[in-house]
Amino acid sequence: MNTLELPQNFNLIKSINLSEDKKIWFSLNFGFLLVPILGLIGGHQQFPDAINTDILEFKNFLIFMVGHAVMILVHELIHGLFIKITSGFKVNYGFTFSYAYAGNKYAYFNKKSYLAIALSPFILLGILLQLALVFLPSAYFWLFYLLQVFNLGGALGDFYVAYLTLSMPNDVLVN
């Protein structure tokens, strides 16, 4: 059951605001910075022959930055698509200082719907980026590898709320 009103027989179990809880905010943003560093180290060790310094050229760096911005937008559009698919509710999009978002502040989602909404961008973008790594010329390796790493880092908040949702009773409603 996905609804715009919390049923009377439901009570608040837990409230989390990722932007207001400074400990969680810091942890997620630290993780977002740490994941690419570890990804670069791991990528260099795993794929030493793929190393080239072309990604450091300004043009290529600019392409990466534009690609990352597009990936963030697509990530949020996928959240919105799954909100629509699972509930039909109106989706609101926006940006804050540290993240982009898609949601509906009045909506309550069942566990299955919320997990699909939370995890679908990481899964779908991960598949597309992996296909790009496999099928595109090796000259594009680092661009798509770094986008894949940033896809992982950018999904840390989604993983955190999915983890919390999984630890809740099956009849939970998540806002």
Secondary structure by P-SEA (a helix, b strand, c coil): ccccccccccccccccccccaaaaaaaaaaaaaaaaaaaaaaaaaacccccccccccaaaaaaaaaaaaaaaaaaaaaaaaaaaaacccbbbbbccccccccccccbbbcaaaaaaaacaaaaaaaaaaaaaaacccccaaaaaaaaaaaaaaaaaaaaaaaaaaaacccccccc
